[in-house]
Amino acid sequence: MIRDLLTVLRCARLAIALPVALKDAVACAPDAVRDFERAVDPIVRDVFPEPERGAMVDSLRGTALSFNVGIHAYARMAGRSCDGELVMLAGSVARLYDDMIDNGGDPEIDSWVASLFKTGEHVASRDHHQRLLAALYAEIRRRAPGDLWHTALLELHDYQVLSRKQRDPATPAAQLGKITRGKGGLAGLVLFGLVHPDMSVVQRDAVMEAGEALQLLDDYLDQDADLRAGIGTPVNRGEVSLAEVGARLLALRPRLAACYGGAAARPFAATLFLLLAVNVLKRHQHGRAKRTRDTALGLLLAGGDHAIPPKRAS
């Protein structure tokens, strides 16, 4: 834990605008909960029966709230407005889609999702998870501006399918790194592209680098669970340390300043620092402190559990 806390301290240069980032993260949480209740909750209720419905709502809402912080911070940096309901839809799809690929048992799911994402059409299914993903995705297609998010999503799906190689211990480090870059970078492009569809090429490169760093932070937080599930990542295989992730975040700050302006980039850089610090605290407090979900802020800090529980490696 000491080593991880030292990494947080070394990244303190990112935190110049931390009061602004904290204020925005706390202030946007209640609105985000209401946006979820308006846009996502009715779709879940239409698809999922009780008692499964409550657990699904908790999972999607917690994850979407976490994504909401980063997307709102990016929108502020890019000087763009942010459709809160669209953000909650996107965060919900990200949670459900990732679990369907990683934890679902349907051997046809890759082609089913590819068809859904490409055309919006899909083979009708009795499976509640597939029906929910299709309904949420249809609403995103109806609302989302531009083509950047969609182009990136189609490429992201290819990397998600490739990520099945993470279950093979023989997968070389170079390929594992490629999967992490593709999944994280393209996920960032999809999510931030929803609020900034006309990014320049230079901005896209910076966003993909930020997305890769956030993927590594997620792998850092989930490393024990990933090991139990037999999923290899650069973090849990010891190929990338938290200190290296911190160094990437520090190197990203001047690139963001060059793309968006120094003053605009500071709150976003501070949000990256906040996510780093929160993930370190979550990892080392796991099992020791009860995370309250009684308030919007409590939901944000708790995050979302898996929509489909992972299977243990045999």
Secondary structure, 3 states (H helix, E strand, C coil): CHHHHHHHHHCHHHHHHHHHHHHHHHHHHHHHHHHHHHHCHHHHHHHCCCCHHHHHHHHHHHHHHHHHHHHHHHHHHHCCCCCHHHHHHHHHHHHHHHHHHHHCCCCCHHHHHHHHHHHCCCCCCCCHHHHHHHHHHHHHHHHCCCCHHHHHHHHHHHHHHHHHHHHCCCCCHHHHHHHHHHHHHHHHHHHHHCCCCCCCHHHHHHHHHHHHHHHHHHHHHCHHHHHHCCCCCCCCCCCCCHHHHHHHHHHHHHHHHHHHCHHHHHHHHHHHHHHHHHHHHHHHHCCCCCCCCCCHHHHHHHCCCCCCCCCCCC
